[in-house]
Amino acid sequence: MLRCCAFIAALILAGFTAFEAHADRRVAFVIGNSDYRNIPALKNPDKDAEDVSKTFRLAGFEVFVAKDLTKLQFEEQFRNYLSAADGSDLSVVYYSGHGFQVGGENFLIPVDASLKKAADIEVQAIKLNDVLEQLRSKSKIQVIILDACRNNPFPRKDYWLRDQLLTAGNTGLAQVRSSLNTLIAFATEPGAVAYDGTGDLSPFSAAFSRRALAPNQEIRTVMAAVRRDVVEATKGVQVPWENSSLIDEVVFMRRSNRPSLPPVLEKVVLSGVGPVDLGLPEPVDVDGGTITVSIERPPALGRLMLDGKPVEAGEPIQGRDLPRLKMDVPKGVATQDEVDMLAYATHDNWGGQSQGILVFRVKSGEGAAGQQVMASLEAEQKQQVLERGIHITGAAEAIENRDIDVPVGVGPVALNLDFPTDDPAVSLKVSGYPATGTLSLPDRTLSPESSLVAGEVDHLRYEPQIGAGAPVTVGFEIRADASSSKPATMKLSPTVDPCDTAAGEPLDLQGVVPGLLPNEIGAKAVEVCEAAVKAYPDVPRFRYELGRALLAAGKVEEAKTAVEEAAKKGHVRAVFELGYMYATGTGMAIDRTQANALYKAAADKGDPYGMTSWGRALFNGHGVKPDTAKGLDLLLKAAAMGHTYAMNDLAAIFTEGRNGVTADAARAVAFLEAGVQRQDMYSMNLLGRNYLSGQGVEKDPKQAQALFQKAIELGQPYAPASLARMYRDGVGVEQDLVEAQRLFELATARGDQSGAYDRAALELQKGDSADQAVAVRFLAFAVALDLRKELPDAPKVLAQFGAKPKTAALQELRQELKSKVPASGSLDAQLVKVARRVWEEANPRRDVF
């Protein structure tokens, strides 16, 4: 009978509306810039960022929080954020700090900005539209919230924007056109000023933090409440405003989880012995709120009692009191075993509801038989208390002092705690949320106020935050009832896979490390990346990094296959890499049209490498109809993401004034200086040349020498020849032909055709003591390395030498080969072919050519 009644109860529960939970990926980047270096500091943004970041954490977001960011720090942390936001349901950027408009474009101002020169806005500030476009390429829904509409504090009023010199606005931000499923909120209306207020928080941030935590409120309702609060707080002076094209509902504080409790329990109750404990577990609200309980169907055979008072049908009691609920069955009831049932409902603060049922058998407590049953039940209850104590202790031991390595960038990782109990009365409350990263279950993201029941612990997951390598601690309070609990703390240590360390690429917006240039990839990279692909077959980044490792090892066909697989699986940089392979004929025939199509696809997904190559093609009309304006815009976007190749391209454009773009040497220098800031060796070499010529800067040979030397140390291929010419000509240094010769030879070894040509010329300047075979050798390298035909005189000079020095040079070069090259063609053709092979076998740099 009891089993039958339990089955009926289960059917009753099945009739309730089912709730299908799922864990959306929601990622927020919160920035507070207060401590400006060149303008007065702001009072509120640091505290705004702290408060708003807590708000997003409570709402279950993965939160990246940053304070007082320089431009370089913004680039790095924004890239980490974009990597985490890749494929997310909702991406949010919240910015508090200085911001203003130039020509209708809004800019956010890092703390190190000086904005003294016309070109500074492009290299020192952050264009809001660039941020928005990156978010569009990463997430389904984008929200940008700006508490940044303060007065423009910089004295300069005109700045370069693309190909125009435009005047900056004095107050406020410009209206922004949002694309589909985007909301952009401003602390005040376009062109108006937002205020810091009198408290620790700005009026806007204070209102947002307060209103965003309203459960199950759609964002437009939240922002309307924020607007009312700010208008009231500022007496109508400041009116928040937003522009929305949302077609999906956005709820920050989603609260639709039902309180967790076992649906059907069984119990034996004696009649005639007074109130008997029912042993109901305390219901757990997984979102951390309070729970009330209402009696939906009271038992027919007795009365429910709480603290000596009867509990009637429909009467609410607190969830924490449920374990103290008792049942009093009068004497004389159940002379034979009878079955009864109690149905109750739990309600949380957010409207969530669960149904619980207790099915119990009523037995007589009278006589010897009753006393025997009572003794048995008391022993059973003591055993249950003992077992629950053991469960709690064992649960704490399963967690306490654990140190778990968790790989970065592979999604949520199961912690595999091997929890020792699934007792429905045992629950865990998060008492110490990790400082970075996200705790989750398959159906929901946990927040600092979350709880979970014992049966869920084995499904607990953690996803480390990209860019945050420090270990984090997680604390839990483990409990079975209000009187017994134990704390437990464990450590989670983010680990970067050896493949990422060995073959990760710079500026990869789906990467997790700063990355290496192709020539920096070591011999073990293939092995560790093959292991990563095997361990994580669904992470396309590892396939791409395997492709890079294989290319560095000279295994071009295998590399092509790996890169193609990564591109098909959604790795954007792999799409660019395929374009590069088509453009250079690496493993396939050169196909500029196909290369451009792949560059464009990567650029459309926000990849800075793709934007640079596609922008370069459009600007110069390489294999595509020229579009100077669009090409320039793409190069500027790539530079804004920190891509120094784009900065160097822009420097060349502004130095020469190409394709109708106005020449401006100071603007070119601004981009080169930005590249040097990012430790780009090419920028160092180019800026050194500017210091030698005085173009865009005052002549300073010592500064040029220092830049060339630093670039040489970093492996730059052209800097050795730049410094060699200073020693050859005695410019800024004492003339030293021996040092010049050494540096020209180093340049040749690195692939610099001009350095090889100048080394040959330096040899010939020795007159009668010149070694003509040496001159021929370096002329052969000059021709072999001159893939772009920039030295038309080199083949002509080589042709003027006689057979004897050519034969000697060819013999010497052949001796350096690791493999044979067929002897066919003229002496000059053989020299060039063998010189090229010698250089290729010396581990050439794919990032140069």
N, C-alpha and C positions, 0 to 999 in steps of 0.2 A: 504493500500500500504506500509506504514511504517513497519507494522508488518511482511508483506511478505518479504520485503527487509532485515529485521533483521534476518529472518529465513534463507535466502540465505547466508547472511554473516556468520551465525553460521556454515552452511555446508562447506563454504570455509575454515573456521578455522579447521574444523574436518579433512580436508585433509592434514594438516601439520603433520609431524612426531610426534607421541606422545612420551613423555619422562616419563619413569617409574622410579620414585625416590624411594629410600629405604635408611634406616639408618643402615649402618653397625656398629657393635660394635667394636671399635678400642681403645685399652688401651695401654698407654705407661708408663714406669717406668724410670725416669731420675735421675741418681745419679752423684753427684760431690763430690769427696773426696779430699780435699786440706789440711786440718789442721791435719796432722799426728802427733801423740804424741811422738813416739819413733824414728822417722826418719825425715829428713828435709821436711818441708811443700812444697806443689806444688803451683805454682802461679795461674794456670788457671782453675782447675776443678770446683770450686764454680761458677765462672762466666760462664763457659761452660754450667753447668747444668741450670742456670737461663735462658740463651739465648736459649738453645735447648728446654727447657720446653715451652717457649713462642711459639717456632716454631710449636711444636706439638699441642698446644692449638689452634693456628690459623688454623691448618689443621683439626680441629674438633675431636681430640682425647680426651678421658678422660686421664688426666695426673696426675700421682703420681710423685712428685718431692722431692728429699731428698738430704741433704748436710751433709758431714762429719759424715757418719754413722759408729757407732761401730758395732761389730759383732751382738750383741743382737738387736740393732736397725734395722740392715739389716733384721734379721730373722722376726721381727715383721712387718716391712713395706712390706717386700716381700710377707708375708702371706696375708696381706690386698690386695696387688696388685693381687695376684693369685686368691683371692676370686672374685675380680672385673673382672678379665680376664676370668673367667670360662665361657666357651661357646662362647667366642669372635671370631670374624672373623680374627682379626689381633692383636697379642701381640708384643710389642716392649720393649726391655731393652736397654737403652743408658747409658754407664758407662764411666766416665772420672776420672782417678785417677791412683794409682799404681797397676800394675799387672805383674806377671811373671809366668814362667812355671817350673814344677818339673816333670821329667820323661814323658814329652809329655802332661801333664795335665796342663791347664791354671788356675790360681788362681787370683781372685780379692781381694785386700787387704783393709780391714776396717781400720779406722783411729786409733784404739786402739791396733792393732797387734804389738807384739814385736818379735815373731818368733825366740826366743832364743834357744828353745829346739826342739829336733827332732820331738816331737809329736805336736808341736804348729801349724803346717800348717793345721792339720785336725780340730782343735778346734777354730782357730783364723781367718782363711782365708775362702774364698768362691770359691768353685770349679765351674768353668764355665759350665762344663757338667751337674752338678746338676741343675743349673739354666735352661739350655736348655731343660733338660728332663721334668722339671716341666711345662715349657711353652708348650711343645709338648702335654702334657696331658690335657691342658686347652683350646687351641685355634686351629683354622684351619691353620693359617699361623704364623710363628714365625720369628722375625727379632731381632738380637742382634748386637749392634753397639758399638765398643770398642775403646775409645781413651785412651788406658791403656798400651801401649807397651813401658814403660820407663825402665831404668836400674834397676836391682834388687838392692835395697839399703841396704839389710840386710846382716850382716857379716856371718851368718851361711850358710852353703852350702849343708847340707844333712838333709833330712826330711823323716819321715815315710809316705808311700803312700800304703794303703792297707796292704800287708804283706811284703813290701820291704822298705829298706832304700835307698833313691835315691838322686842324686845330683840335686840341683836347677840350672836352666839356668841363665846366667848372663844378657842376653839382650833379649828383645822381648818376644812375645808369640808364642806358637806352633800352627801349622795348625790344624784346627778342621774339622772333618768330619760331615757334616750337614745331617740330615735326610730329607725326602721328604717335600717340601714346606717350607724350611727354608733358610734364608739368614743370614750369619754372616759376618760383615764388620769390618775390622781392620784399625786403623789409619795409619798403615804401614805394609809392607810385613812380613811374618813369620820370626822370629829371628832377626828382625831389631828394631831400636829404633825410637819412635815418640818424637817430640819436643814440648816444650811449646810455642815457638815463642816469638815475641817481644811485642805483644799487650795484651789486656785483655783476649782474647780468644786464644786457641790453633789454629794452622793453619787448623787442621782437623775440629774442631767444628765450626769455623767461616765459612768454606766452606760449611759444611753441612747445617747450618742454612740458609745460603744464597740460596743454590741450592734446598733444600727440598721444598721450597715454590713455585717453578716453577709449574704453574697449569698443571694438567693432564700429568705429566711426570712420567713414570714408574720408579721404584726404581733403576733398573740397569742403566738406563739412568742418573738418579740423581747421582749415585755413580761414574759413569764415569766422570761427570762434576766435582764432588768433587775431584777426583783423579787429573784431569788436574789442578785445582786451587792449590792443595797442592804441586804438583810437581813444579809448577811455583813459589809459595811462598817460598819454601825451596830450590830452585835452583837444584831440582832433588835429594836432599838428602833423602827425605821422599816420599815413594810411597804407598798410600793407596791400600788396597787389600781386596777382598771379596770372599767368597765361597758361591755359590748359588745352591740350588736344587729346586728353585721355579717352580711350574707349573701353578700357578695362578698369574695374574697381580697384582702388589702392587703399588698403587698411593697414596702418602701422601696427596698432595693438590688436592683433587678431586674437579673440578669446572665444573659441567655439568648442574647445575640448570639453568633454564631459568629465565630471569627477570620477576618479578611478576607484572601483570597489568590486569585490567578487559578486557576480550576479545571483548565484544560488548557493546557500549554505544549509547545513543540516545540524539539528541539535535535539538532544533528549532533555525534557523538562519533567520534573516531578510535581505532582499535585499534593496540596496539604502540607508543604514544608516552608511556606513563605516565599518571598521574591527570590528568583533564581537568575544568576547571571546568564545572559544570552551569548556573551563572548563575541559580539559583533565587532569587526575591525573598524578603526577610524577611517572614514573615506579620505582619499588623498586628492587634492586639487593640483593637477600637474602644472598649472599656471601660477600657483602660489597664493591664491585668494582664500577667503573663508568659505565654509560650506554650512548650509543649513539642511536639516532633514525633516521631511514631513511624513507622517504615517498615512499611507494610502489605504491599506486594508489591515485593520487590527485583528489580532487573534480572536477566535470565537470562544475559546475554552478558558480564557483568563484575562488578566489586566496587565498592561505595560506599566512599569514603574520607573521613575527616575528620581533618585534622592528621596525616596519615600513618598513621592507624589505620583498619582496616576497620570498617564499621557494618553490623551484622547486622539481619535482620528482627525487628521488635518492639522493637528497642533505642531508648530515648528519647534525643533530643538537644534542646538548647535552640533555640528559634525563631530567636534572633539568630545561631545558627551555620549556619542553613540555606543562606545565600548562599555559605558556604565549602565546601559539600558537593561532592565530586568523584567521578568514575567512572573506574575503571581497567579497560580492556578489553585482555586479553592479546594478545600478538602471534600472528598466524595466524588470529584470529577475524575473520569477515566478509570473506572473500576477495571476496565480492560484497556489495552493500548489503543489510543486514538491519535489521529494525525491532524495537525492544525498548520496554519500558514500565516506569516506576517509579510506584508508587502510595504516597502517604504521607498521614498524618492529622495535623492540628494540634489541640491541646487547650489550652483556657485554664483559669484558676483556678476558673471557675464551672461547669464541666461542659460548656461549649460545644465543638463540634467541627466542623471543616471537612475536606473531602477534596480533595487535590490530585493531579494526574496529570501526569507528564512523559513525553511520547512522543518517542523519539529514533531517529534512523537511525544505525546503526553503519557506518562506512566504514573501509577499510584505510588505515593511515597509512604503509605501507611504500612504498619506491621513489619515483620522481620524481613520480608521480601523487599519492601520499600527501603528499609535501612541498608540492606545489602546493595541495592541499586545506587542509593545515595553515596555510600562509601566508595563504590566503583566510580561514580561520576566525580567525586572530590579528588580521588587519586588521578583520574584522567585529567582534571583541570590543573592539578599540581604538575603533572607531567607536561602538560601543554605550556605552562608558565616556564618550566625548566627548559623545555625544548626551544621556546622562543628566545630565552636568554642565550642559549647556545647558538641559535641562528644569528642573533645580533652580534655576538662575539665573533663568530665565524665570518660574518659579512664584513665586519670591521677589519679582520685580519686579511681578508681577500683584497682589501683596498689599501690599508695602511702601509705607508713607506714603499709602495710600488713605484718603480721608475721605468716608464714605458717609452721606448723609442717609437716615434711616429713619423713616417716619411712625409715630406712636404710636397704639395702639388699633385697628389694622386687622388684627391677627393677625401670624404670622411673615412677614417680608418677605424675598424672595429677594435676596441680595447681588449676584448677577450679576457674579462676579469674572472671567468669561471666562478660565478657567484654561487655560494653553497646552498641557497634556499630559494624557493619560490613561494614561501609562506605568504598568503594574501594580506596578512596583518603587518608584514614588514615593508617599510617604505624608506626612501632616501630623499632628503631635501638637500639641494645644492646650497651649501653654506659658504663656499668660496669659489666663485666663478673664475676660470682662467683669465689672466690679464690680457692675453691675445688668443685668437683662434676661436673655434666654435664647438661646443658640445651639442650633440644631437642624438635623436633616435630616428629610425626610418620614417616615422610619421610626423615628427615635429622637431624644431630646433629648441633647445633648452635655453633658458634665460637665468639671470642671477636669482630669481625667485622660484624657479621650477622645482617640482618634485617628481619622483618616479617610483613605481612599485617594484617589488623584488623581481617579479617575472620579466621586467623590462631591462634589468641591469645588464644582462648578457648581450643585449643589442646596443649598448651604449657606444657612441662613436666620438672621435675628436678629429677635427681638421685644423692643422696648424695654420697660422696666418703667414702668408708669403712675405718674406723679408724680415720676419721676427724670429731670430734663431735661438733666443734665450729660453731655457726650460720654464715651464709654468706649473703652478701648483693648483690642485683642485681639491676642495674640501666638501665633505658630505656629513650630514647628521643622519645616522641610521636609527630607526625607531620602530617599535612594534605597538606601543601605546603611549599615552601621555606621560607615564611614569618611568619608562625605560628607554634609554637612547645611548648611543656611543658615537663620538666623532671619529672620522677617518680622513686622512689626507694622502694623496698620491701626487707624484711628479710626472709630467709628460714632457718629453724632450724631443723637439723637432729635429729631424735628421734630413740632410740633403743627399739624394741618391748619388753614388759615385759617377753615374753617367752625366748628371747635371754638372758636377764639378769638373769632369774631364772634357765635356763637349757642349755645354750650354753656350748660347750665343748672346752677345750684347743686344739690348733693346728688343728682345723677344717678348712681346706682350702676352705670351702664354708660357713664358719661362719663369724660373724661380731663383736664378742667380745672376750676378753681373755679367758673366759670360766671358768667353775667350775668342780671340781672333783665330782664323784658320791655322796660321803658322804656330800658334801656341798649343794646339791639340797634340797630346802626347801619344806614345805608342800603345799604351794600355787602354785607350779610349774605346776601341772597337770591342774588346772583351767585356768591359763593364757595361757598355750600352747594349750589347747583345743580352746580357743578364737582365738588364732593366726591361727590355722589350718582352722577354720571357715572363718576368714577374708581373708586369703591368701591360698586358696586351692591348688594353683599351685606352691607354694614355698615349696619344699620338706624338707628344713631345719627345718621348724616348726614341721613337722610330726616326724622327727628324734628326735628333742628336746622333743616332747611329749612322745616319747618312753623312753627317758632317765628319764623323770619325773615319768612315770609310773613304771619303774624299781625301782627307788628310793623309791616309795611308796609301793613296794611289789606286784604290779599288773602285774605279769609276762606275762600272756596270752595276756592281752590288749597291753602291751609293745611290745611283739613280733609282733603283727599285725601292730602297728604303725611303727615299725622299718622296717618291710618287705615292707610296702607301700612306705616309704621314699626311700628305696633302689631301688625299681622299678621305682620311679620317678627320679632317678639319683643322690641321695645324697651318696657320696662315703663313708663317715664315717659310714653311716648306713650299708653299705656292710661289713665293718670291724666288726661292732657291731654284726651282724648276725653270723660272724665267731667266735667271742668271745663267743656268746651264745651256739654255737655248741661245742666249745672247753671245756666249763665249765659245760655243761649240764643245762644251765639256760632256763627253759621252754621247753626243748626238750632233747632227748637222746644224750649223748656225741657221736660226730662223728668227729674224727680228720681229716679224709679225706675231708669232707665237709668244716670244719673250714679252712683248708689250702687252699682250692680252693677259698674261699671268701677272705682270707687274701691276696692271690696272686692278685685277681681282684682289691682289694683296693690299693695294692702296685703299680700295673701297672698304676693306676690313680694318683700316686704321694702322696697318703696319708701316713704321717709319722707313724701313728699307724699300718697301714697295712704293711708298709715296715719293721717295727720292728718285728712284729709277724711272717711274712713270712720269714724274714731274720733269725730269731731265729730258726724257724722250719728247714730251709735249713742247717744252720750251725751245728745244733745238730742232724739232721736226725729224727726229731719228726714227724712221720707219713708220711715221704717222703724220697726219696733217698737223702742222704747227698750231699750237694754241698757247701763245706766250703768257697770257694772263692766268690761265688755269695751271700751266706748268710752274709759274712763279709761286702761285698760291700753294701748290702741293709741296714745293721745296721749303717754303716758309713753315708749313704745318709740320713737316718732318723735323726741321730745325727746332721748332718749339717743343718737340718730344725729346730733344737732346741728341739728335742724330748729327754727328759732326761732319759726315760726308756731305750732307745737305748744306751745312754751314759753309764748308769750303767751296761748294758749287756757287752758293750765293755770293761769297766773297769774290769769286772770279767774275760773276755777272756784274756786280756793282763796281768792280775795279775797271772793267772794260766798257761798261755801258752797252751790253749786248741786246740785240733784238728790240730796240726802242726803249729799253729800260735806262733811265738816267744814270750816268756814271756818278759815283759818289765814293771816293776813296775812304772817307771816314766811316761810311756805312759798311764798306767791305771789312775794314779793320775791326769794327764792332763784332762781326760774325767770327773773324779769326780769333779775337780775344775770347769770345765765348767758347770756341773750340779748344783753346789752350786751357781754359778753366776746367774743361772736361778731360784734360790730359790726352788730347788728340795729337799724335805725333805729326800728322800732316799739317794741321793748323800751326803747329810750332814752326815747321819749316817755312811755310808760306808767310807767317808773320815775321819771322827772321828776315826774310827777303825784303819785306816792307821797311823794316828798321834799317836795312842797308841802303835802300833807295830813297827813303824819306817819303814814301807814298802813303798818305793818310796819317802819318805820324812823323815826329821829328827824328832825323837821322840819329841812330845810336848803335854803332858797330858792336859795342860790348853787349848790349841787349840781344843783338842778332846772334852773336857768338854763343851766348848762354842758351838761347832757344835752339840753335842748331845742335849744340852738345846734348841737350836734354832729349831732343828728337832722336839723335844717334843712339843714345842709351836705351831708348824704347824700341829700337829696331827699324826706324823709318828709312826707306830705301834711298831717298833723294837728299836727305840732310848731310850725309858724309861729303857729297860733292859740293854742296853749298858751302860748308865750312872749308873744304879743300881749296875752293877758289879764293877764299879770304887769305889762306896761307900762301897760295901761289902768287897772288897779286899784292900781298902785304897790306890789305885793307883792314884797318882796325886791329891788326896783330902784326908782329914782326914776321917778315917773309921767311918761309920755311918750306922749301921744295920737297924735302924728304917727307915731312908730315903731309904735304899736299898729295904726294904720290901714294902714301899709305891710305889716305882717305878716299882717293879716287878708286883704288883697288877694292876697298870695302864697299863703295857704292856699286861697283860692277858686280860683286858677289851678291848684292841684294837685288840686282835686276835693273839698275839705272843705266839706260843706254847713253844718256848724256855724260854721266860720270865715266863710262868706258871710253867714249869719244875723247873726252878731255884728258884721260890718262894716256891715250895714244898720242895726243898732241903734245903733252908734257914730255913724253919720251923723245919725240922728234925735235923738241927744243934743245936737246942736248947736243945737237949738231953731229960732228963726226963720231962722238962717243955713244951715240944713240944705238940701241939694240933694235934693229928693224923687225926682228921676229917678235919682240915684245909689242912693238907698235901694231904689227899685223894682228896679233892675238887680241888686243883690245878693240881694234877696229872690227874684227869678226864678231866680238861680243856686242859692240854697238849696233851692228846691222841685225844680228840675231835677236836682240832684245827690243828692237824698234818696231813693235807690232803696229803702231799707229802711223808709221812713216813720218816721224817728226824730224828725222835727220837725213834729208835727201842727199847730202854731200858725202855721207859715210861710205856708201858703196863705191862712189867715184874715187874717193881717196884710197880705199882698199885696192881698187883695180890698178892703181899706179905703181904698186910694189911689184918687184920681180918674183920669179918663181922660187928662188932660194929661200928668202925669209918666209914666204908663204908655206913652203914644204916643211921648214923647221917648226913653224908655229903649229901646223896641222899635226905633225908627228907628236909634238908635246901635248896637244889637246887630246889626241887619241889615247895617249897613255893614261889620261885622267878618267877615261870612260869606264864605267862598270859593265857596259855591254857594247857590242860592235855596231858600227854604223856603216852600211855598204858604201864603198868608195865609187861613187858615180857622179858625173857632171864635172864642171870646171873646178879648178882649185878654189876659186872664190866661193862657189856654191857649197863645196865640201866643208870649207872653213866655217861658213855660217851655220850649216846643218850640225856639225860636230859641236860648235860653240853653244848652240842652243841646247843640245842634248846634255852637255857637261853641266850647264846651269840648271836644267830641269832635274838632273840626278842629284843635285846638291840641295834637295828639299826646298823647292821654290815656294814663294808666298802666293797663295791663291787670292789673298785679299788685295794684292797689288794689281794683278792682271786678271 
